[in-house]
Amino acid sequence: MSDFMSRQSLAGAVDLSSLRKPEPALGAAATTGQPAPADSGSSSFSVPALVAMGTEANLKNFLTISNSVPVVIDFFATWSEQSKELSPKLEKLVVAQKGRILLVRIDIEAEPKLAQAFQVNTAPTVVAVMKGQPVELFNGDQSMDSIVAVFNRLLEVAGENGMTGSVSVANGGEQPAAAPEPTLPPRHLAAFDAIDAGNYAEAIAQYEAALLESPADTLAKAGLAQAKLLLRTDGLDFEQVLSSTPTDLAGTLQKADACVAVGHAAEGYSTLLTRFATADKDDREALRLRLLELFEVSPPDAPEVAVARRQLAVMLY
């Protein structure tokens, strides 16, 4: 079994950022297992069931939930005898956790693109997703005691990383009502569509227009920061930038963007703060503004954001 002792093991996992855009439709049927999208800062989520079937269409929402609650994915195959033995054990133990863990089951034959994205080559394979990043837990059938030990360790790591949220079953576990109409504002939906099409400039324009209409729109602020980051890093040679040692302001800003874009937010903030400590007045202002913008990309309760905010405050005052 794989160990996942630290945040570093999460940060180095497979990048699934292309799957993270939340679905506009809310309250899908329990048979699809699609949860209602929630704000990144929320720590409580309502889902049709604690065990859901994952698809390419609904996985984005589970990745959103993984910011606050560990999501365990059971990659199974109908032909696999080990899958038939393992899956009921996982379901029983997840239900016993009463909302501290969510289980998503993915059929590798029905969803080959998802299996490929997670680099899953055999069934059963069990993966944990935490803050959008996957960590392989184990392959093959396991004893109940072994799974309990893995889940206990998973919850320890979740707590260490500030993931203290929970999920509850909508309607007390009963079949939910028909899905309501989408509730996201039109400009948000237009921005999502633009991001899907790779038109980040249009997404920025939509979010900026949304903020002109409603300056307190926190979702638009976060979306604008994300769209700007996508535009700045579009076509970037991440390997080269991440391994670089910047000597000027532009290089520092670029490396920080790259770090945040691949899930290394703490390193990105540190890159900006290190230069901020010795920068002149003009560079300091540019570094401060970029840092504040990148804070919007992370969940507001992320520990690395709190640490960086305190460091910035000390340097400013």
C-alpha positions as CSV (number, residue, x, y, z in Angstrom):
1,M,0.0,0.0,0.0
2,S,1.1,3.5,-0.7
3,D,1.9,5.9,2.2
4,F,0.7,9.5,2.1
5,M,2.5,11.0,5.0
6,S,2.6,14.6,4.1
7,R,1.2,17.5,2.0
8,Q,4.2,17.0,-0.3
9,S,2.8,13.6,-1.4
10,L,-0.5,15.3,-2.4
11,A,1.2,18.2,-4.2
12,G,3.2,15.9,-6.3
13,A,0.3,13.9,-7.5
14,V,-1.4,13.8,-10.9
15,D,-2.7,17.2,-12.0
16,L,-6.5,17.0,-12.6
17,S,-7.1,20.7,-13.0
18,S,-9.0,20.2,-16.3
19,L,-11.7,18.4,-14.3
20,R,-12.3,21.0,-11.7
21,K,-14.9,23.3,-13.2
22,P,-18.1,22.9,-11.2
23,E,-21.2,21.7,-12.9
24,P,-24.0,24.3,-13.2
25,A,-26.9,21.9,-12.6
26,L,-27.8,21.2,-8.9
27,G,-29.3,18.3,-7.1
28,A,-28.9,15.5,-9.7
29,A,-30.5,12.1,-9.1
30,A,-29.0,9.7,-6.6
31,T,-28.3,7.2,-9.4
32,T,-25.8,9.6,-10.9
33,G,-24.4,10.6,-7.5
34,Q,-23.8,14.2,-8.6
35,P,-23.5,16.5,-5.6
36,A,-24.6,20.1,-5.5
37,P,-21.7,22.4,-6.2
38,A,-20.6,24.5,-3.2
39,D,-18.4,27.5,-2.6
40,S,-14.8,26.6,-2.0
41,G,-14.9,28.1,1.5
42,S,-17.9,25.9,2.6
43,S,-17.2,23.0,4.9
44,S,-20.6,21.3,4.7
45,F,-22.0,19.6,1.6
46,S,-25.3,17.9,0.8
47,V,-25.1,14.8,-1.5
48,P,-27.6,12.3,-2.7
49,A,-25.7,9.5,-1.0
50,L,-22.4,8.8,0.7
51,V,-21.6,6.3,-2.0
52,A,-21.9,7.5,-5.6
53,M,-21.2,6.5,-9.1
54,G,-18.6,8.7,-10.7
55,T,-18.6,9.8,-14.4
56,E,-16.7,12.2,-16.5
57,A,-19.7,14.6,-16.3
58,N,-20.0,14.7,-12.5
59,L,-16.4,14.2,-11.2
60,K,-15.7,17.9,-11.2
61,N,-18.1,18.4,-8.3
62,F,-16.5,15.6,-6.3
63,L,-13.1,17.3,-6.8
64,T,-14.7,20.5,-5.4
65,I,-15.8,18.6,-2.3
66,S,-12.3,17.2,-1.9
67,N,-11.2,20.6,-0.7
68,S,-12.9,19.9,2.6
69,V,-13.6,16.2,2.7
70,P,-11.4,13.2,1.6
71,V,-13.0,11.6,-1.5
72,V,-12.1,7.9,-1.9
73,I,-12.4,6.6,-5.4
74,D,-13.0,2.9,-6.0
75,F,-11.9,2.1,-9.6
76,F,-13.6,-1.2,-10.2
77,A,-14.4,-3.6,-13.1
78,T,-17.5,-5.8,-13.4
79,W,-15.3,-8.7,-14.5
80,S,-12.9,-8.4,-11.5
81,E,-13.6,-10.9,-8.6
82,Q,-11.4,-8.8,-6.3
83,S,-13.6,-5.7,-7.1
84,K,-16.7,-7.7,-6.1
85,E,-15.1,-8.5,-2.8
86,L,-13.6,-5.1,-2.1
87,S,-16.4,-2.7,-3.0
88,P,-18.9,-3.8,-0.4
89,K,-16.2,-3.4,2.3
90,L,-15.4,0.1,1.2
91,E,-19.1,1.1,1.1
92,K,-19.7,-0.3,4.6
93,L,-16.7,1.5,6.1
94,V,-17.5,4.8,4.4
95,V,-21.1,4.8,5.6
96,A,-19.7,4.1,9.1
97,Q,-17.7,7.3,8.9
98,K,-21.0,9.3,8.8
99,G,-19.9,12.0,6.3
100,R,-16.2,12.3,7.0
101,I,-15.3,10.5,3.8
102,L,-17.2,10.3,0.5
103,L,-16.9,7.2,-1.7
104,V,-17.1,7.5,-5.5
105,R,-17.2,4.3,-7.6
106,I,-15.9,4.5,-11.2
107,D,-16.2,1.6,-13.7
108,I,-12.9,1.6,-15.6
109,E,-14.6,0.1,-18.7
110,A,-17.4,2.6,-18.8
111,E,-15.1,5.6,-18.0
112,P,-11.7,4.8,-19.6
113,K,-10.7,8.5,-19.8
114,L,-11.0,8.8,-16.0
115,A,-9.0,5.7,-15.5
116,Q,-6.3,7.1,-17.8
117,A,-6.4,10.5,-16.1
118,F,-5.7,8.8,-12.7
119,Q,-3.2,6.5,-14.3
120,V,-5.2,3.5,-13.2
121,N,-4.2,0.3,-15.0
122,T,-5.9,-2.4,-13.0
123,A,-9.0,-3.1,-11.0
124,P,-9.6,-2.7,-8.2
125,T,-7.5,0.4,-7.5
126,V,-8.4,2.7,-4.7
127,V,-7.4,6.4,-4.8
128,A,-7.9,9.2,-2.3
129,V,-8.5,12.8,-3.6
130,M,-7.6,15.6,-1.2
131,K,-7.8,19.2,-2.3
132,G,-8.2,18.2,-5.9
133,Q,-5.0,16.0,-5.9
134,P,-5.1,12.2,-6.1
135,V,-3.0,9.8,-4.0
136,E,-3.1,6.1,-4.7
137,L,-4.0,4.1,-1.6
138,F,-3.8,0.4,-2.7
139,N,-4.5,-2.1,-5.5
140,G,-6.4,-5.3,-5.1
141,D,-8.7,-6.6,-2.4
142,Q,-7.8,-5.8,1.2
143,S,-8.9,-7.0,4.6
144,M,-11.4,-4.9,6.6
145,D,-8.6,-4.2,9.2
146,S,-6.3,-3.0,6.5
147,I,-8.9,-0.6,5.0
148,V,-9.7,0.7,8.5
149,A,-6.0,1.5,9.1
150,V,-5.8,3.3,5.7
151,F,-9.0,5.3,6.4
152,N,-7.7,6.3,9.9
153,R,-4.4,7.5,8.3
154,L,-6.4,9.3,5.6
155,L,-8.4,11.2,8.2
156,E,-5.2,12.1,10.1
157,V,-3.7,13.7,7.0
158,A,-7.0,15.4,6.2
159,G,-7.0,17.0,9.7
160,E,-3.3,18.0,9.3
161,N,-4.2,19.8,6.1
162,G,-7.2,21.7,7.5
163,M,-9.8,19.4,5.9
164,T,-12.4,19.3,8.6
165,G,-15.6,19.4,6.5
166,S,-18.4,16.9,6.3
167,V,-21.1,15.7,3.9
168,S,-24.7,14.9,4.7
169,V,-27.3,12.9,2.7
170,A,-29.9,15.2,1.1
171,N,-33.6,14.5,2.1
172,G,-32.5,12.1,4.8
173,G,-31.3,9.6,2.2
174,E,-34.6,9.6,0.3
175,Q,-34.7,10.0,-3.5
176,P,-34.2,13.7,-4.1
177,A,-36.7,15.7,-6.1
178,A,-36.2,16.6,-9.7
179,A,-33.2,18.9,-10.3
180,P,-34.1,22.6,-10.2
181,E,-33.0,25.1,-12.8
182,P,-29.4,26.2,-12.6
183,T,-28.9,29.0,-10.0
184,L,-25.6,30.4,-11.1
185,P,-25.8,33.8,-12.7
186,P,-25.6,34.0,-16.5
187,R,-22.2,35.7,-16.5
188,H,-20.8,32.9,-14.4
189,L,-22.1,30.3,-16.7
190,A,-20.7,32.2,-19.7
191,A,-17.3,32.4,-18.0
192,F,-17.4,28.6,-17.4
193,D,-18.2,28.0,-21.1
194,A,-15.4,30.3,-22.1
195,I,-12.9,28.5,-19.9
196,D,-14.0,25.2,-21.4
197,A,-13.3,26.6,-24.8
198,G,-9.9,27.9,-23.8
199,N,-11.0,31.5,-24.2
200,Y,-9.6,32.8,-20.9
201,A,-9.8,36.5,-22.0
202,E,-13.6,36.1,-22.5
203,A,-13.9,34.5,-19.1
204,I,-12.0,37.4,-17.5
205,A,-14.4,39.8,-19.3
206,Q,-17.4,38.0,-18.0
207,Y,-16.2,37.9,-14.4
208,E,-15.2,41.6,-14.5
209,A,-18.6,42.5,-15.8
210,A,-20.2,40.4,-13.0
211,L,-18.1,42.4,-10.4
212,L,-19.2,45.7,-11.9
213,E,-22.8,44.5,-11.4
214,S,-22.2,43.1,-7.9
215,P,-18.8,44.2,-6.4
216,A,-19.4,41.8,-3.4
217,D,-19.7,38.7,-5.6
218,T,-17.0,36.5,-4.0
219,L,-17.5,33.7,-6.5
220,A,-16.8,36.2,-9.3
221,K,-13.6,37.4,-7.5
222,A,-12.3,33.9,-7.2
223,G,-13.3,33.1,-10.8
224,L,-11.6,36.2,-12.1
225,A,-8.3,35.3,-10.3
226,Q,-8.5,31.7,-11.7
227,A,-9.2,32.9,-15.2
228,K,-6.3,35.4,-15.1
229,L,-4.0,32.6,-13.8
230,L,-5.1,30.3,-16.6
231,L,-4.4,33.1,-19.2
232,R,-0.9,33.9,-17.7
233,T,0.1,30.3,-17.7
234,D,-1.4,29.3,-21.0
235,G,1.4,27.6,-23.0
236,L,3.9,27.9,-20.2
237,D,6.8,25.4,-20.0
238,F,6.0,24.4,-16.4
239,E,9.0,22.1,-16.0
240,Q,11.4,24.9,-17.0
241,V,9.7,27.6,-14.9
242,L,9.3,25.4,-11.8
243,S,12.9,24.5,-11.8
244,S,14.1,28.0,-12.3
245,T,15.7,30.4,-9.8
246,P,14.2,33.9,-10.7
247,T,16.5,36.9,-10.6
248,D,14.0,39.6,-11.6
249,L,10.4,40.6,-10.9
250,A,8.9,39.1,-14.0
251,G,10.5,35.7,-13.4
252,T,9.4,35.7,-9.8
253,L,5.8,36.4,-10.7
254,Q,5.9,33.7,-13.4
255,K,7.3,31.1,-11.1
256,A,4.7,31.9,-8.4
257,D,1.9,31.6,-11.0
258,A,3.3,28.2,-12.1
259,C,3.5,26.9,-8.6
260,V,-0.1,27.8,-7.7
261,A,-1.3,26.5,-11.1
262,V,0.0,23.0,-10.4
263,G,-1.2,22.9,-6.8
264,H,2.0,24.1,-5.0
265,A,0.3,27.2,-3.5
266,A,2.5,27.4,-0.5
267,E,5.7,27.4,-2.6
268,G,4.2,30.0,-4.9
269,Y,3.4,32.3,-2.0
270,S,6.9,31.8,-0.5
271,T,8.4,32.7,-3.9
272,L,6.7,36.1,-3.8
273,L,7.3,36.8,-0.1
274,T,11.0,36.0,-0.3
275,R,11.5,38.6,-3.0
276,F,9.1,41.0,-1.3
277,A,11.5,41.1,1.7
278,T,14.3,42.8,-0.3
279,A,12.4,44.5,-3.1
280,D,12.1,48.2,-3.7
281,K,8.8,50.1,-3.4
282,D,7.5,49.6,-6.9
283,D,8.3,45.9,-7.0
284,R,6.8,45.4,-3.6
285,E,3.5,46.7,-4.8
286,A,3.5,44.4,-7.8
287,L,4.4,41.4,-5.6
288,R,1.7,42.4,-3.1
289,L,-1.0,42.6,-5.7
290,R,-0.1,39.3,-7.3
291,L,0.0,37.6,-3.9
292,L,-3.5,38.9,-3.0
293,E,-4.8,37.8,-6.4
294,L,-3.3,34.3,-6.0
295,F,-4.9,34.0,-2.5
296,E,-8.3,34.1,-4.3
297,V,-7.4,30.9,-6.2
298,S,-7.1,28.9,-3.0
299,P,-10.0,28.1,-0.6
300,P,-10.1,31.0,1.9
301,D,-9.6,28.7,4.9
302,A,-6.5,27.0,3.4
303,P,-3.7,26.9,6.0
304,E,-1.1,28.1,3.5
305,V,-3.2,31.2,2.8
306,A,-3.4,32.1,6.5
307,V,0.4,31.6,6.9
308,A,1.2,33.8,3.9
309,R,-1.2,36.5,5.0
310,R,0.5,36.7,8.4
311,Q,3.9,36.9,6.8
312,L,2.8,39.6,4.4
313,A,1.3,41.6,7.3
314,V,4.5,41.4,9.2
315,M,6.5,42.7,6.3
316,L,4.1,45.5,5.6
317,Y,3.8,46.8,9.1
